[in-house]
């Protein structure tokens, strides 16, 4: 049996404070606790684990092909249910022809990496697969939206810095 150091014993062979602290720390680790407070004989000891600083890194998000939908497809209006009463509105501007890149999440839409930087793409730009076309900030994480196929940017539908919903059309592209 190994001989205990003076820090591990209190002179009469009983468990010392260092060993007690180590066993409490091990208990915290095993149970996923961030802090433990012990009050014994009028003495209070509080152990707090320091969390590692977590870097927030922009994670590229691949938009599945199902997130792209055709815009202005003939027959789409005929497929809409007609049970709702018709409401008279001013005729909206015709939707540009092409495929819509839809938002994969709710967040804030950005056309450029920073306010002083040029936009990722402009109308008329030809982009290759993997080219970043915009970013969406969600919970302080910037998610890059990349082109999945070669295309030409037809129109950007959302203003820079505006909130977007999941599934909302962001940019119209043509193959």
N, CA, C and O of each residue as an XYZ file, in Angstrom:
700
protein
N       0.842     -1.173      0.000
C       0.000      0.000      0.000
C       0.888      1.237      0.000
O       1.857      1.299      0.757
N       0.573      2.223     -0.840
C       1.371      3.442     -0.957
C       1.161      4.326      0.255
O       0.066      4.414      0.809
N       2.236      4.972      0.648
C       2.166      5.859      1.800
C       1.518      7.170      1.373
O       1.849      7.697      0.311
N       0.593      7.713      2.183
C      -0.106      8.951      1.857
C       0.744     10.136      2.251
O       1.448     10.109      3.260
N       0.670     11.189      1.433
C       1.409     12.421      1.724
C       0.684     13.193      2.811
O      -0.492     12.930      3.060
N       1.354     14.151      3.477
C       0.691     14.937      4.515
C      -0.520     15.703      3.992
O      -1.459     15.944      4.751
N      -0.526     16.094      2.709
C      -1.679     16.815      2.162
C      -2.889     15.903      2.029
O      -4.024     16.379      2.024
N      -2.657     14.586      1.921
C      -3.765     13.647      1.757
C      -4.320     13.159      3.079
O      -5.409     12.586      3.105
N      -3.626     13.363      4.157
C      -4.116     12.934      5.465
C      -4.124     14.112      6.408
O      -3.443     15.111      6.176
N      -4.895     13.995      7.471
C      -4.918     15.069      8.451
C      -4.182     14.660      9.722
O      -4.441     15.206     10.795
N      -3.276     13.711      9.607
C      -2.456     13.306     10.739
C      -2.971     12.070     11.439
O      -2.174     11.319     12.000
N      -4.268     11.827     11.431
C      -4.798     10.647     12.118
C      -5.238      9.572     11.127
O      -5.993      8.669     11.488
N      -4.768      9.664      9.876
C      -5.078      8.636      8.889
C      -6.366      8.888      8.135
O      -6.667      8.153      7.195
N      -7.148      9.909      8.512
C      -8.410     10.198      7.823
C      -8.114     10.871      6.485
O      -7.011     11.374      6.268
N      -9.100     10.879      5.593
C      -8.962     11.458      4.268
C      -8.726     12.959      4.386
O      -9.441     13.640      5.120
N      -7.728     13.484      3.669
C      -7.366     14.889      3.756
C      -8.166     15.743      2.789
O      -8.912     15.221      1.960
N      -8.011     17.057      2.894
C      -8.795     17.982      2.069
C      -8.500     17.856      0.575
O      -9.412     18.001     -0.239
N      -7.262     17.593      0.199
C      -6.933     17.473     -1.219
C      -7.645     16.282     -1.855
O      -8.176     16.385     -2.961
N      -7.651     15.167     -1.157
C      -8.321     13.968     -1.672
C      -9.830     14.199     -1.737
O     -10.490     13.752     -2.675
N     -10.373     14.901     -0.734
C     -11.807     15.206     -0.728
C     -12.166     16.092     -1.921
O     -13.158     15.842     -2.605
N     -11.359     17.126     -2.169
C     -11.621     18.009     -3.297
C     -11.548     17.242     -4.620
O     -12.373     17.448     -5.510
N     -10.552     16.352     -4.741
C     -10.429     15.557     -5.959
C     -11.646     14.664     -6.155
O     -12.135     14.531     -7.277
N     -12.146     14.049     -5.083
C     -13.318     13.180     -5.224
C     -14.565     13.993     -5.568
O     -15.418     13.519     -6.318
N     -14.684     15.219     -5.028
C     -15.827     16.080     -5.366
C     -15.722     16.511     -6.829
O     -16.725     16.545     -7.542
N     -14.503     16.842     -7.276
C     -14.307     17.230     -8.671
C     -14.653     16.068     -9.603
O     -15.321     16.267    -10.618
N     -14.207     14.869     -9.268
C     -14.551     13.690    -10.072
C     -16.061     13.489    -10.128
O     -16.603     13.125    -11.172
N     -16.742     13.728     -9.004
C     -18.204     13.635     -8.955
C     -18.826     14.646     -9.924
O     -19.784     14.329    -10.628
N     -18.267     15.885     -9.955
C     -18.782     16.913    -10.860
C     -18.640     16.480    -12.317
O     -19.564     16.640    -13.114
N     -17.476     15.931    -12.655
C     -17.216     15.496    -14.034
C     -18.182     14.380    -14.427
O     -18.786     14.428    -15.499
N     -18.327     13.379    -13.563
C     -19.168     12.219    -13.870
C     -20.624     12.607    -14.061
O     -21.329     11.983    -14.855
N     -21.090     13.634    -13.344
C     -22.497     14.024    -13.399
C     -22.743     15.272    -14.239
O     -23.863     15.783    -14.275
N     -21.708     15.769    -14.915
C     -21.873     16.910    -15.811
C     -22.225     18.204    -15.088
O     -22.930     19.044    -15.646
N     -21.747     18.381    -13.852
C     -22.058     19.574    -13.080
C     -21.027     20.664    -13.346
O     -19.848     20.374    -13.549
N     -21.474     21.927    -13.346
C     -20.570     23.048    -13.537
C     -20.078     23.604    -12.209
O     -18.996     24.187    -12.150
N     -20.860     23.433    -11.133
C     -20.426     23.929     -9.832
C     -21.037     23.079     -8.718
O     -22.104     22.485     -8.878
N     -20.329     23.038     -7.581
C     -20.788     22.310     -6.387
C     -20.398     23.157     -5.186
O     -19.294     23.698     -5.130
N     -21.313     23.270     -4.223
C     -21.028     23.995     -2.997
C     -21.235     23.044     -1.820
O     -22.273     22.391     -1.711
N     -20.230     22.974     -0.938
C     -20.286     22.071      0.211
C     -20.180     22.917      1.481
O     -19.274     23.740      1.618
N     -21.116     22.702      2.403
C     -21.077     23.375      3.698
C     -20.941     22.287      4.754
O     -21.791     21.404      4.860
N     -19.851     22.358      5.543
C     -19.605     21.343      6.565
C     -18.931     21.994      7.767
O     -17.900     22.651      7.622
N     -19.498     21.819      8.932
C     -18.948     22.367     10.182
C     -18.682     23.872     10.079
O     -17.666     24.355     10.579
N     -19.578     24.604      9.442
C     -19.445     26.054      9.330
C     -18.508     26.514      8.233
O     -18.413     27.715      7.980
N     -17.819     25.608      7.578
C     -16.923     25.964      6.472
C     -17.647     25.718      5.154
O     -18.360     24.726      5.004
N     -17.459     26.636      4.190
C     -18.095     26.516      2.885
C     -17.018     26.423      1.818
O     -16.075     27.214      1.796
N     -17.172     25.448      0.937
C     -16.263     25.290     -0.197
C     -17.127     25.238     -1.451
O     -18.103     24.490     -1.517
N     -16.757     26.039     -2.437
C     -17.498     26.046     -3.704
C     -16.513     25.763     -4.831
O     -15.527     26.480     -5.001
N     -16.787     24.711     -5.599
C     -15.967     24.358     -6.767
C     -16.748     24.741     -8.017
O     -17.923     24.402     -8.157
N     -16.080     25.454     -8.927
C     -16.705     25.871    -10.181
C     -15.761     25.493    -11.306
O     -14.586     25.859    -11.296
N     -16.295     24.745    -12.290
C     -15.503     24.384    -13.458
C     -15.532     25.528    -14.444
O     -16.593     26.095    -14.705
N     -14.399     25.871    -14.989
C     -14.329     26.920    -15.993
C     -14.607     26.293    -17.344
O     -13.987     25.298    -17.719
N     -15.529     26.874    -18.060
C     -15.837     26.362    -19.389
C     -14.818     26.902    -20.370
O     -14.351     28.033    -20.241
N     -14.478     26.081    -21.353
C     -13.537     26.498    -22.389
C     -14.206     27.558    -23.243
O     -15.407     27.495    -23.505
N     -13.415     28.537    -23.677
C     -13.950     29.541    -24.582
C     -14.258     28.875    -25.910
O     -13.386     28.269    -26.533
N     -15.496     28.993    -26.331
C     -15.919     28.358    -27.570
C     -15.877     29.406    -28.670
O     -16.535     30.442    -28.572
N     -15.114     29.142    -29.707
C     -15.051     30.053    -30.832
C     -16.268     29.832    -31.712
O     -16.651     28.699    -32.002
N     -16.864     30.929    -32.128
C     -17.978     30.807    -33.043
C     -17.418     30.877    -34.452
O     -16.796     31.864    -34.844
N     -17.646     29.836    -35.186
C     -17.079     29.716    -36.517
C     -18.226     29.637    -37.510
O     -19.222     28.954    -37.271
N     -18.083     30.324    -38.598
C     -19.091     30.240    -39.646
C     -19.078     28.830    -40.215
O     -18.044     28.329    -40.656
N     -20.226     28.212    -40.195
C     -20.340     26.846    -40.682
C     -21.078     26.880    -42.009
O     -22.218     27.343    -42.060
N     -20.464     26.405    -43.085
C     -21.181     26.404    -44.349
C     -22.363     25.444    -44.281
O     -22.259     24.328    -43.771
N     -23.473     25.907    -44.805
C     -24.682     25.086    -44.805
C     -25.008     24.760    -46.247
O     -25.195     25.657    -47.069
N     -25.074     23.485    -46.550
C     -25.428     23.070    -47.908
C     -26.943     23.085    -48.022
O     -27.648     22.507    -47.195
N     -27.425     23.742    -49.040
C     -28.859     23.805    -49.282
C     -29.215     22.661    -50.206
O     -28.712     22.600    -51.328
N     -30.084     21.739    -49.758
C     -30.437     20.614    -50.619
C     -31.187     21.099    -51.861
O     -31.843     22.141    -51.839
N     -31.080     20.336    -52.925
C     -31.724     20.719    -54.177
C     -33.226     20.903    -54.001
O     -33.838     21.673    -54.742
N     -33.831     20.218    -53.042
C     -35.267     20.368    -52.804
C     -35.622     21.757    -52.315
O     -36.789     22.143    -52.377
N     -34.655     22.522    -51.832
C     -34.928     23.870    -51.336
C     -35.073     24.856    -52.483
O     -35.568     25.965    -52.279
N     -34.651     24.474    -53.690
C     -34.813     25.327    -54.852
C     -36.153     24.984    -55.487
O     -36.468     23.809    -55.678
N     -36.913     25.964    -55.803
C     -38.214     25.705    -56.416
C     -38.412     26.599    -57.614
O     -37.907     27.722    -57.622
N     -39.121     26.151    -58.621
C     -39.342     26.981    -59.794
C     -40.260     28.153    -59.457
O     -41.181     28.025    -58.651
N     -39.999     29.269    -60.072
C     -40.790     30.477    -59.865
C     -41.603     30.722    -61.127
O     -41.111     30.540    -62.240
N     -42.839     31.133    -60.944
C     -43.683     31.492    -62.080
C     -43.966     30.318    -62.996
O     -44.042     30.488    -64.213
N     -44.124     29.134    -62.433
C     -44.402     27.960    -63.246
C     -45.851     28.010    -63.716
O     -46.742     28.285    -62.912
N     -46.104     27.755    -64.974
C     -47.492     27.724    -65.427
C     -48.229     26.585    -64.725
O     -47.678     25.504    -64.522
N     -49.441     26.838    -64.373
C     -50.243     25.808    -63.716
C     -50.178     25.909    -62.210
O     -50.972     25.259    -61.530
N     -49.263     26.702    -61.651
C     -49.173     26.831    -60.197
C     -50.406     27.538    -59.665
O     -50.903     27.195    -58.591
N     -50.904     28.516    -60.400
C     -52.105     29.230    -59.954
C     -53.322     28.321    -60.051
O     -54.225     28.409    -59.218
N     -53.360     27.454    -61.050
C     -54.506     26.557    -61.207
C     -54.537     25.521    -60.096
O     -55.609     25.044    -59.727
N     -53.375     25.167    -59.559
C     -53.322     24.162    -58.503
C     -53.706     24.750    -57.154
O     -53.989     23.997    -56.222
N     -53.724     26.079    -57.021
C     -54.067     26.707    -55.744
C     -55.544     26.512    -55.459
O     -56.356     26.579    -56.382
N     -55.919     26.272    -54.200
C     -57.332     26.082    -53.872
C     -58.104     27.372    -54.095
O     -57.603     28.461    -53.816
N     -59.314     27.248    -54.595
C     -60.149     28.397    -54.908
C     -61.234     28.618    -53.868
O     -62.176     29.369    -54.122
N     -61.131     27.978    -52.688
C     -62.178     28.104    -51.677
C     -62.153     29.467    -50.999
O     -63.161     29.877    -50.424
N     -61.037     30.176    -51.050
C     -60.935     31.489    -50.424
C     -61.583     32.525    -51.341
O     -61.468     32.433    -52.563
N     -62.266     33.514    -50.751
C     -62.847     34.555    -51.602
C     -61.737     35.373    -52.250
O     -60.692     35.619    -51.647
N     -61.982     35.783    -53.476
C     -60.981     36.555    -54.209
C     -60.897     37.957    -53.623
O     -61.920     38.585    -53.348
N     -59.703     38.436    -53.438
C     -59.482     39.773    -52.906
C     -58.821     40.584    -54.006
O     -57.866     40.131    -54.637
N     -59.333     41.781    -54.231
C     -58.794     42.643    -55.272
C     -57.529     43.323    -54.764
O     -57.574     44.037    -53.762
N     -56.417     43.116    -55.430
C     -55.148     43.763    -55.108
C     -54.600     44.367    -56.377
O     -54.984     43.987    -57.483
N     -53.697     45.312    -56.203
C     -52.991     45.849    -57.357
C     -52.149     44.708    -57.935
O     -51.625     43.876    -57.194
N     -52.031     44.681    -59.217
C     -51.271     43.604    -59.860
C     -49.816     43.684    -59.418
O     -49.164     44.711    -59.604
N     -49.294     42.584    -58.822
C     -47.893     42.603    -58.405
C     -46.985     42.556    -59.627
O     -47.385     42.118    -60.706
N     -45.763     43.013    -59.434
C     -44.795     42.962    -60.515
C     -44.575     41.510    -60.898
O     -44.542     40.643    -60.025
N     -44.425     41.230    -62.168
C     -44.227     39.834    -62.564
C     -42.945     39.282    -61.944
O     -41.923     39.964    -61.881
N     -43.023     38.039    -61.490
C     -41.860     37.398    -60.872
C     -40.834     37.091    -61.952
O     -41.193     36.615    -63.029
N     -39.569     37.357    -61.679
C     -38.547     37.034    -62.673
C     -38.506     35.527    -62.913
O     -38.711     34.735    -61.993
N     -38.244     35.150    -64.138
C     -38.162     33.734    -64.468
C     -36.860     33.170    -63.917
O     -35.823     33.833    -63.963
N     -36.911     31.969    -63.407
C     -35.717     31.329    -62.883
C     -36.056     30.445    -61.705
O     -37.218     30.113    -61.468
N     -35.029     30.069    -60.972
C     -35.170     29.209    -59.805
C     -34.863     30.025    -58.564
O     -33.903     30.795    -58.541
N     -35.669     29.858    -57.546
C     -35.465     30.613    -56.308
C     -34.558     29.837    -55.360
O     -34.742     28.639    -55.145
N     -33.586     30.531    -54.805
C     -32.787     29.971    -53.719
C     -33.538     30.340    -52.454
O     -33.752     31.519    -52.174
N     -33.935     29.338    -51.692
C     -34.755     29.557    -50.502
C     -33.891     29.533    -49.247
O     -32.848     28.880    -49.206
N     -34.335     30.245    -48.240
C     -33.619     30.290    -46.969
C     -33.789     28.963    -46.237
O     -34.919     28.504    -46.064
N     -32.696     28.333    -45.802
C     -32.818     27.068    -45.087
C     -33.177     27.253    -43.614
O     -33.465     26.282    -42.915
N     -33.160     28.515    -43.140
C     -33.408     28.774    -41.719
C     -33.896     30.207    -41.546
O     -33.842     31.025    -42.464
N     -34.368     30.477    -40.347
C     -34.779     31.822    -40.000
C     -33.553     32.583    -39.501
O     -32.732     32.011    -38.784
N     -33.410     33.844    -39.858
C     -32.270     34.621    -39.408
C     -32.208     35.962    -40.110
O     -33.208     36.442    -40.642
N     -31.035     36.561    -40.109
C     -30.808     37.852    -40.762
C     -30.001     37.612    -42.035
O     -28.961     36.953    -42.009
N     -30.495     38.156    -43.150
C     -29.899     37.967    -44.471
C     -28.800     38.996    -44.705
O     -28.987     40.184    -44.441
N     -27.651     38.534    -45.202
C     -26.554     39.436    -45.551
C     -26.045     39.103    -46.947
O     -25.836     37.936    -47.279
N     -25.846     40.136    -47.762
C     -25.309     39.945    -49.113
C     -23.798     39.990    -49.135
O     -23.185     39.562    -50.112
N     -23.163     40.514    -48.046
C     -21.709     40.676    -48.002
C     -21.186     40.199    -46.654
O     -21.944     40.138    -45.686
N     -19.892     39.856    -46.576
C     -19.339     39.374    -45.315
C     -19.236     40.461    -44.249
O     -19.220     40.151    -43.058
N     -19.165     41.733    -44.656
C     -19.137     42.840    -43.696
C     -19.742     44.064    -44.373
O     -19.842     44.099    -45.599
N     -20.147     45.068    -43.599
C     -20.777     46.247    -44.219
C     -19.878     46.972    -45.220
O     -20.382     47.573    -46.169
N     -18.563     46.929    -45.028
C     -17.661     47.643    -45.932
C     -17.188     46.774    -47.104
O     -16.494     47.266    -47.993
N     -17.554     45.505    -47.110
C     -17.121     44.593    -48.177
C     -18.110     44.614    -49.338
O     -19.285     44.930    -49.155
N     -17.625     44.274    -50.539
C     -18.559     44.154    -51.671
C     -19.443     42.915    -51.484
O     -19.065     41.984    -50.772
N     -20.611     42.904    -52.118
C     -21.501     41.740    -51.976
C     -20.869     40.475    -52.563
O     -19.995     40.536    -53.428
N     -21.337     39.335    -52.069
C     -20.842     38.051    -52.571
C     -21.103     37.918    -54.070
O     -20.271     37.394    -54.810
N     -22.277     38.402    -54.511
C     -22.635     38.334    -55.924
C     -23.599     39.476    -56.248
O     -24.302     39.992    -55.379
N     -23.608     39.851    -57.529
C     -24.506     40.904    -57.996
C     -25.359     40.336    -59.124
O     -25.049     39.287    -59.689
N     -26.436     41.045    -59.439
C     -27.288     40.621    -60.549
C     -26.452     40.556    -61.823
O     -25.711     41.484    -62.148
N     -26.586     39.452    -62.530
C     -25.824     39.240    -63.757
C     -24.549     38.446    -63.557
O     -23.954     38.000    -64.538
N     -24.110     38.253    -62.325
C     -22.899     37.468    -62.067
C     -23.143     36.001    -62.396
O     -24.221     35.468    -62.136
N     -22.138     35.358    -62.965
C     -22.178     33.919    -63.205
C     -21.389     33.275    -62.072
O     -20.226     33.610    -61.848
N     -22.020     32.359    -61.367
C     -21.366     31.719    -60.225
C     -21.221     30.223    -60.474
O     -22.006     29.609    -61.197
N     -20.202     29.665    -59.856
C     -19.917     28.239    -59.981
C     -20.412     27.510    -58.737
O     -20.665     28.153    -57.718
N     -20.555     26.204    -58.789
C     -20.965     25.458    -57.590
C     -19.967     25.692    -56.456
O     -18.756     25.673    -56.674
N     -20.476     25.910    -55.264
C     -19.642     26.151    -54.108
C     -19.367     27.615    -53.839
O     -18.826     27.958    -52.788
N     -19.733     28.493    -54.779
C     -19.533     29.935    -54.588
C     -20.555     30.454    -53.567
O     -21.747     30.170    -53.682
N     -20.087     31.211    -52.574
C     -20.987     31.777    -51.565
C     -21.804     32.877    -52.227
O     -21.246     33.783    -52.845
N     -23.138     32.798    -52.097
C     -23.986     33.820    -52.707
C     -24.612     34.743    -51.660
O     -25.038     35.850    -51.991
N     -24.673     34.297    -50.392
C     -25.182     35.140    -49.309
C     -24.902     34.445    -47.985
O     -24.398     33.322    -47.953
N     -25.239     35.131    -46.886
C     -25.090     34.550    -45.544
C     -26.354     34.816    -44.758
O     -27.053     35.804    -44.982
N     -26.638     33.904    -43.819
C     -27.746     34.101    -42.891
C     -27.190     33.950    -41.492
O     -26.585     32.933    -41.151
N     -27.406     34.986    -40.679
C     -26.968     34.943    -39.287
C     -28.115     34.397    -38.451
O     -29.226     34.926    -38.469
N     -27.824     33.328    -37.718
C     -28.809     32.731    -36.816
C     -28.097     32.447    -35.502
O     -27.132     31.684    -35.466
N     -28.564     33.049    -34.438
C     -28.008     32.841    -33.097
C     -26.503     33.143    -33.076
O     -25.714     32.367    -32.539
N     -26.123     34.267    -33.660
C     -24.743     34.751    -33.670
C     -23.785     33.869    -34.476
O     -22.569     34.012    -34.355
N     -24.313     32.974    -35.283
C     -23.489     32.143    -36.161
C     -23.846     32.506    -37.598
O     -25.018     32.528    -37.973
N     -22.814     32.792    -38.400
C     -23.031     33.163    -39.785
C     -22.941     31.914    -40.653
O     -21.907     31.247    -40.697
N     -24.025     31.609    -41.336
C     -24.117     30.413    -42.175
C     -24.047     30.830    -43.638
O     -24.872     31.613    -44.110
N     -23.056     30.300    -44.351
C     -22.890     30.630    -45.760
C     -23.871     29.823    -46.594
O     -24.041     28.623    -46.383
N     -24.513     30.490    -47.541
C     -25.388     29.820    -48.500
C     -24.616     29.797    -49.817
O     -24.252     30.842    -50.354
N     -24.372     28.590    -50.327
C     -23.543     28.417    -51.520
C     -24.376     27.930    -52.691
O     -25.395     27.261    -52.518
N     -23.920     28.279    -53.889
C     -24.556     27.787    -55.109
C     -24.258     26.294    -55.237
O     -23.136     25.851    -54.991
N     -25.271     25.528    -55.623
C     -25.076     24.089    -55.778
C     -24.887     23.675    -57.227
O     -24.553     22.525    -57.512
N     -25.100     24.604    -58.136
C     -24.927     24.311    -59.548
C     -24.509     25.609    -60.234
O     -24.733     26.689    -59.688
N     -23.899     25.524    -61.434
C     -23.528     26.754    -62.131
C     -24.790     27.527    -62.513
O     -25.743     26.962    -63.051
N     -24.777     28.826    -62.225
C     -25.971     29.617    -62.505
C     -25.607     31.090    -62.651
O     -24.479     31.502    -62.379
N     -26.594     31.870    -63.087
C     -26.462     33.309    -63.208
C     -27.430     33.947    -62.223
O     -28.587     33.536    -62.138
N     -26.973     34.940    -61.485
C     -27.828     35.638    -60.527
C     -28.766     36.547    -61.317
O     -28.316     37.431    -62.046
N     -30.076     36.322    -61.167
C     -31.060     37.120    -61.883
C     -31.494     38.303    -61.025
O     -31.493     39.444    -61.488
N     -31.868     38.030    -59.767
C     -32.364     39.104    -58.903
C     -32.227     38.702    -57.451
O     -32.457     37.548    -57.087
N     -31.850     39.663    -56.625
C     -31.819     39.460    -55.177
C     -33.134     40.003    -54.638
O     -33.455     41.173    -54.846
N     -33.896     39.163    -53.949
C     -35.241     39.528    -53.501
C     -35.278     40.142    -52.108
O     -36.291     40.734    -51.733
N     -34.203     40.020    -51.328
C     -34.199     40.470    -49.935
C     -33.143     41.552    -49.765
O     -32.047     41.457    -50.318
N     -33.483     42.581    -48.995
C     -32.529     43.651    -48.709
C     -31.513     43.184    -47.682
O     -31.813     42.343    -46.834
N     -30.329     43.726    -47.765
C     -29.249     43.395    -46.833
C     -29.656     43.770    -45.405
O     -30.169     44.863    -45.166
N     -29.421     42.848    -44.453
C     -29.697     43.113    -43.046
C     -31.138     42.901    -42.625
O     -31.497     43.211    -41.489
N     -31.969     42.383    -43.510
C     -33.383     42.173    -43.184
C     -33.609     40.745    -42.685
O     -32.920     39.826    -43.126
N     -34.568     40.545    -41.769
C     -34.870     39.188    -41.297
C     -35.563     38.364    -42.382
O     -36.352     38.881    -43.173
N     -35.244     37.068    -42.396
C     -35.878     36.142    -43.337
C     -36.425     34.948    -42.563
O     -35.963     34.634    -41.466
N     -37.403     34.297    -43.148
C     -38.000     33.095    -42.561
C     -37.498     31.872    -43.305
O     -37.019     31.971    -44.434
N     -37.611     30.737    -42.673
C     -37.229     29.487    -43.313
C     -38.124     29.250    -44.523
O     -39.347     29.347    -44.415
N     -37.534     28.943    -45.664
C     -38.300     28.677    -46.881
C     -38.574     29.921    -47.715
O     -39.139     29.813    -48.803
N     -38.187     31.104    -47.232
C     -38.421     32.340    -47.966
C     -37.477     32.430    -49.153
O     -36.308     32.060    -49.044
N     -37.973     32.921    -50.297
C     -37.144     33.116    -51.485
C     -36.137     34.224    -51.210
O     -36.508     35.304    -50.750
N     -34.859     33.958    -51.491
C     -33.795     34.929    -51.264
C     -33.283     35.535    -52.569
O     -33.216     36.754    -52.727
N     -32.929     34.656    -53.491
C     -32.285     35.072    -54.738
C     -32.857     34.237    -55.873
O     -33.087     33.038    -55.716
N     -33.088     34.879    -57.022
C     -33.532     34.165    -58.227
C     -32.300     33.918    -59.090
O     -31.539     34.838    -59.389
N     -32.122     32.670    -59.481
C     -30.993     32.291    -60.334
C     -31.509     31.602    -61.593
O     -32.597     31.025    -61.600
N     -30.719     31.672    -62.646
C     -31.046     30.980    -63.896
C     -29.916     30.034    -64.198
O     -28.744     30.373    -64.032
N     -30.274     28.826    -64.649
C     -29.240     27.822    -64.961
C     -28.598     28.102    -66.295
O     -27.709     27.364    -66.720
